[in-house]
Amino acid sequence: MKVVLGTGSLLSPLTGIGQYALQLADGLCRTPAVEPWFFYGQQVSRENPAVSKPWLSGWGRTGKVRTFVRKYVPNAYGLDRQRKQLVLNRLVRRERFDVYHEPNYLALDFDGPTVITVHDLSWIRYPETHPIERVRAMNRYFEPALRKASLLLTDSEFVGRELVEVFGIDPAMIRPILLGLDPMFRPRTATETAEVMHRLELEHGGYFLSVGTLEPRKNMQATVSAYSRLPASVRRRHPLVIAGMRGWRTSKLESLLEPLVASGELRMLGYLSREDLAMVTAGALTMVYPSVYEGFGLPPLESMGCGVAPIASNRSSLPEVVGDAGLQVDPDDADQLVLAMTRLAEDAGLRQSLSNAALERAQNFTWERCVSETVAAYGAARTVADRAATSRA
């Protein structure tokens, strides 16, 4: 089966969607029944991106230019989409593909079976947490592509229900396929993390960790506010560490960060390499992740894989991921978050029991299963497209 996979998300530092596309691409390269081609928008490659690592060179060449263009050029999203469509059209004329899979929402036009992965509907549910240009582009291009798709993949049952509720999609068109755990995220001893701990000036097992792009939906403001309310003795023993790129609409968050950074109680690590992130996650006391809306939530799963119990929101998809392997809190209830952080800081027995539960639950999430179910979905999409063609005839 010849598949063209959209991999534009691999041209910038990898966040959740980029990790998904990368793991999927790597898995397809390891699947004998599939011949994958990778479509980056400007170019096409047959090389496994897990080997070529396009984000290392692609961001330097095109990412900053793309950011500048989208900020200052009118209708930049539309112009960029037209350019990508022309490149895809040339590719399709040259090569015959059985399936086109867009793992990042906005599929282009393709005369054949099209699969789209929908990670969440956050720009609809929480438009105020996104840059206005992104909301406009999603509102303009997402639904037309959605209506043309042969099959829709979601990261969770929750997102499938969202598609039914918001767009009236037939549930038979939706396949929830849970994401997987990168084996890199596993328990580590203090000896194993020592080099990274020393370089980043951290202590193994001694800090609260928050991971994600700094943007409103991740609710890091609640994390920082709750941390500032912890007893001073707890803050002295356990700093708060934030790992992630700066995003958008962070002025309120930064006003909370400044005094804690100045006191040494908060450490801003910025964007970390995958290898360093695995070590920092394994060395944490707990992962704090009170996001108000998630289609899946990779950071809590990666924390669980390391045997580090997460504190996560009880909303959207996160209960599907965390289950009883962590503490679930109402992301709008500051007292719940403070209590959960205090409990995990002071109760070693609770940390151990949740760690055991986390390791056991994390075993259910594998990229091999995700890739296998996705390949099966490609076959189903071809069947759907064939039936639609027959009915039109």
ABEGO torsion letter per residue (X at the ends): XBBBBBAAAAABBBBAAAAAAAAAAAAAAABAABBBBBBAGABBBABBAAAAGAAAAAAAAAAAAAAAAAAABBGAAAAAAAAAAAAAAAAAAABBBABBBBABGBBBBBBEBBBBBBABAAAAABAAABBAAAAAAAAAAAAAAAAABABBBBABAAAAAAAAAAAGBBAAABBBBBBBBBAABBBBBAAAAAAAAAAAGBBBGABBBBBEBBBAAAGAAAAAAAAAABBAAAAAABBBBBBEBBBBGAAAAAAAAAAAAAAGABBBAEBBBAAAAAAAAAABABBBBABABBABGAAAAAAAAAGBBBBBBABEAAAAAAEAABBBBBAABAAAAAAAAAAAAABAAAAAAAAAAAAAAAAABBAAAAAAAAAAAAAAAAAAAAAAAAAAX
